[in-house]
């Protein structure tokens, strides 16, 4: 009986320790690090390319620069080791007059990109919660 209790307590301790380690990891690490961030961004660019409405916002963009800066931004915002060196969200989006409908469509495309990169839904929710903080810096400016 005593040995069973000790085994249960040890198992519980190690189980809880594993949970706290995961929750202490950055969202960047939980996503899978740099490789996954790059995969998501590449998937997102492909999603944009095949969406006629959202593509209009990007048709004159330097896609290589967009890719580089979006990778930096996602990496930085999710707690990765990157420093974001691009313009502010307001600077980038001023004059684009992005509507809520189009913004939400872009979010859907980003979710598709994460799905294709096999990012789990709980981690996707964490990423979206972080990125949602930049929403007001993109709409109607």
PATI-568223 format. One record per residue (C-alpha): residue in one letter; x negated, y, z. Coordinates in nm, 2 decimals. Layout:
N
@residuo->a; px->X; py->Y; pz->Z
...
***
This chain:
141
@residuo->x; px->0.00; py->0.00; pz->0.00
@residuo->x; px->-0.28; py->0.24; pz->0.10
@residuo->x; px->-0.47; py->0.16; pz->-0.22
@residuo->x; px->-0.16; py->0.22; pz->-0.43
@residuo->x; px->-0.11; py->0.56; pz->-0.28
@residuo->x; px->-0.47; py->0.65; pz->-0.34
@residuo->x; px->-0.45; py->0.54; pz->-0.70
@residuo->x; px->-0.13; py->0.74; pz->-0.75
@residuo->x; px->-0.29; py->1.05; pz->-0.59
@residuo->x; px->-0.60; py->1.02; pz->-0.80
@residuo->x; px->-0.40; py->0.97; pz->-1.12
@residuo->x; px->-0.18; py->1.27; pz->-1.03
@residuo->x; px->-0.49; py->1.49; pz->-0.96
@residuo->x; px->-0.66; py->1.40; pz->-1.29
@residuo->x; px->-0.33; py->1.44; pz->-1.48
@residuo->x; px->-0.28; py->1.79; pz->-1.33
@residuo->x; px->-0.64; py->1.88; pz->-1.40
@residuo->x; px->-0.60; py->1.79; pz->-1.76
@residuo->x; px->-0.30; py->2.01; pz->-1.79
@residuo->x; px->-0.46; py->2.31; pz->-1.63
@residuo->x; px->-0.76; py->2.28; pz->-1.86
@residuo->x; px->-0.54; py->2.29; pz->-2.16
@residuo->x; px->-0.35; py->2.59; pz->-2.03
@residuo->x; px->-0.68; py->2.77; pz->-1.96
@residuo->x; px->-0.80; py->2.72; pz->-2.31
@residuo->x; px->-0.76; py->3.02; pz->-2.55
@residuo->x; px->-0.48; py->2.99; pz->-2.80
@residuo->x; px->-0.76; py->3.01; pz->-3.06
@residuo->x; px->-0.91; py->2.68; pz->-2.91
@residuo->x; px->-0.57; py->2.53; pz->-2.88
@residuo->x; px->-0.51; py->2.60; pz->-3.25
@residuo->x; px->-0.83; py->2.41; pz->-3.34
@residuo->x; px->-1.08; py->2.70; pz->-3.37
@residuo->x; px->-1.22; py->2.87; pz->-3.67
@residuo->x; px->-1.15; py->2.59; pz->-3.92
@residuo->x; px->-0.78; py->2.59; pz->-3.83
@residuo->x; px->-0.76; py->2.97; pz->-3.84
@residuo->x; px->-0.91; py->2.98; pz->-4.18
@residuo->x; px->-0.68; py->2.70; pz->-4.30
@residuo->x; px->-0.37; py->2.89; pz->-4.17
@residuo->x; px->-0.48; py->3.21; pz->-4.34
@residuo->x; px->-0.56; py->3.03; pz->-4.67
@residuo->x; px->-0.21; py->2.86; pz->-4.65
@residuo->x; px->-0.05; py->3.20; pz->-4.58
@residuo->x; px->-0.22; py->3.35; pz->-4.89
@residuo->x; px->-0.08; py->3.06; pz->-5.10
@residuo->x; px->0.27; py->3.12; pz->-4.94
@residuo->x; px->0.25; py->3.49; pz->-5.03
@residuo->x; px->0.14; py->3.41; pz->-5.38
@residuo->x; px->0.45; py->3.20; pz->-5.45
@residuo->x; px->0.70; py->3.44; pz->-5.28
@residuo->x; px->0.81; py->3.70; pz->-5.53
@residuo->x; px->0.94; py->3.94; pz->-5.26
@residuo->x; px->0.64; py->3.93; pz->-5.03
@residuo->x; px->0.39; py->3.91; pz->-5.31
@residuo->x; px->0.50; py->4.27; pz->-5.41
@residuo->x; px->0.34; py->4.40; pz->-5.09
@residuo->x; px->0.01; py->4.23; pz->-5.18
@residuo->x; px->-0.01; py->4.25; pz->-5.56
@residuo->x; px->-0.27; py->4.53; pz->-5.56
@residuo->x; px->-0.47; py->4.40; pz->-5.26
@residuo->x; px->-0.82; py->4.29; pz->-5.25
@residuo->x; px->-0.74; py->3.93; pz->-5.15
@residuo->x; px->-1.09; py->3.84; pz->-5.04
@residuo->x; px->-1.10; py->4.14; pz->-4.80
@residuo->x; px->-0.74; py->4.06; pz->-4.68
@residuo->x; px->-0.85; py->3.70; pz->-4.61
@residuo->x; px->-1.16; py->3.80; pz->-4.43
@residuo->x; px->-0.98; py->4.06; pz->-4.21
@residuo->x; px->-0.68; py->3.84; pz->-4.14
@residuo->x; px->-0.91; py->3.56; pz->-4.02
@residuo->x; px->-1.09; py->3.81; pz->-3.80
@residuo->x; px->-0.77; py->3.95; pz->-3.67
@residuo->x; px->-0.60; py->3.62; pz->-3.59
@residuo->x; px->-0.93; py->3.49; pz->-3.43
@residuo->x; px->-0.96; py->3.80; pz->-3.22
@residuo->x; px->-0.60; py->3.82; pz->-3.11
@residuo->x; px->-0.58; py->3.45; pz->-3.01
@residuo->x; px->-0.89; py->3.47; pz->-2.79
@residuo->x; px->-1.16; py->3.35; pz->-3.03
@residuo->x; px->-1.51; py->3.48; pz->-3.06
@residuo->x; px->-1.44; py->3.71; pz->-3.35
@residuo->x; px->-1.45; py->4.09; pz->-3.35
@residuo->x; px->-1.19; py->4.26; pz->-3.57
@residuo->x; px->-1.36; py->4.51; pz->-3.79
@residuo->x; px->-1.07; py->4.61; pz->-4.01
@residuo->x; px->-0.85; py->4.91; pz->-4.01
@residuo->x; px->-0.57; py->4.94; pz->-3.76
@residuo->x; px->-0.23; py->4.79; pz->-3.84
@residuo->x; px->-0.08; py->5.13; pz->-3.87
@residuo->x; px->-0.35; py->5.24; pz->-4.12
@residuo->x; px->-0.31; py->4.92; pz->-4.33
@residuo->x; px->0.07; py->4.93; pz->-4.34
@residuo->x; px->0.14; py->5.31; pz->-4.36
@residuo->x; px->0.33; py->5.38; pz->-4.68
@residuo->x; px->0.44; py->5.02; pz->-4.74
@residuo->x; px->0.78; py->5.08; pz->-4.58
@residuo->x; px->0.81; py->4.71; pz->-4.47
@residuo->x; px->1.17; py->4.63; pz->-4.38
@residuo->x; px->1.27; py->4.40; pz->-4.10
@residuo->x; px->1.40; py->4.15; pz->-4.35
@residuo->x; px->1.07; py->4.14; pz->-4.54
@residuo->x; px->0.87; py->4.13; pz->-4.21
@residuo->x; px->1.08; py->3.83; pz->-4.10
@residuo->x; px->1.02; py->3.67; pz->-4.43
@residuo->x; px->0.65; py->3.72; pz->-4.38
@residuo->x; px->0.68; py->3.55; pz->-4.04
@residuo->x; px->0.85; py->3.26; pz->-4.21
@residuo->x; px->0.57; py->3.23; pz->-4.45
@residuo->x; px->0.31; py->3.24; pz->-4.17
@residuo->x; px->0.51; py->2.96; pz->-3.99
@residuo->x; px->0.50; py->2.76; pz->-4.31
@residuo->x; px->0.12; py->2.81; pz->-4.33
@residuo->x; px->0.09; py->2.68; pz->-3.97
@residuo->x; px->0.31; py->2.38; pz->-4.04
@residuo->x; px->0.09; py->2.29; pz->-4.34
@residuo->x; px->-0.22; py->2.32; pz->-4.12
@residuo->x; px->-0.04; py->2.08; pz->-3.87
@residuo->x; px->-0.04; py->2.33; pz->-3.58
@residuo->x; px->0.20; py->2.20; pz->-3.32
@residuo->x; px->0.52; py->2.40; pz->-3.26
@residuo->x; px->0.42; py->2.49; pz->-2.90
@residuo->x; px->0.10; py->2.63; pz->-3.02
@residuo->x; px->0.27; py->2.81; pz->-3.31
@residuo->x; px->0.50; py->2.97; pz->-3.05
@residuo->x; px->0.20; py->3.10; pz->-2.86
@residuo->x; px->0.04; py->3.24; pz->-3.18
@residuo->x; px->0.37; py->3.41; pz->-3.28
@residuo->x; px->0.41; py->3.56; pz->-2.94
@residuo->x; px->0.07; py->3.72; pz->-2.97
@residuo->x; px->0.11; py->3.84; pz->-3.33
@residuo->x; px->0.46; py->3.97; pz->-3.25
@residuo->x; px->0.30; py->4.25; pz->-3.04
@residuo->x; px->0.18; py->4.41; pz->-3.37
@residuo->x; px->0.53; py->4.41; pz->-3.53
@residuo->x; px->0.60; py->4.78; pz->-3.44
@residuo->x; px->0.27; py->4.88; pz->-3.61
@residuo->x; px->0.39; py->4.74; pz->-3.94
@residuo->x; px->0.76; py->4.83; pz->-3.99
@residuo->x; px->0.90; py->5.14; pz->-4.16
@residuo->x; px->0.57; py->5.33; pz->-4.16
***
